[in-house]
Amino acid sequence: MRKTVPKKVAILLPTSIPWIALCIDGIRRFAREHGGWHLFSSPPAVRGTGESALALRSMRGWKGDAIIVVSDSEDELRYARRIRIPVVNLGGGLARSYGVPRVMVNHYKAGRLAADHLLGRGL
């Protein structure tokens, strides 16, 4: 039986934002159910301590397989295109993706689903 080498995936997200914490939970569940992923995450930085959270540029030289990031920085996203590691962006604050695949919520469709649900219940 051939043993597969686990993939190393970095998660560069500010965990203090509630929806991001839920995303991280979903990523961890997926990794646990499908196996083969070692997850590396960036803890939030504590102000005044000199700490800083991981950013794409801080991953230079990292020997990983993929990075999941929340970024609304044009400079950082342009940098993401140049590194040789696949990057997926969960940030939606910019109109353009700068060539980096991103996953975003369709707020219009989410609102429509909620309204249809309530209308279907006679409200």
Disulfide bonds with the S-S distance in Angstrom:
none
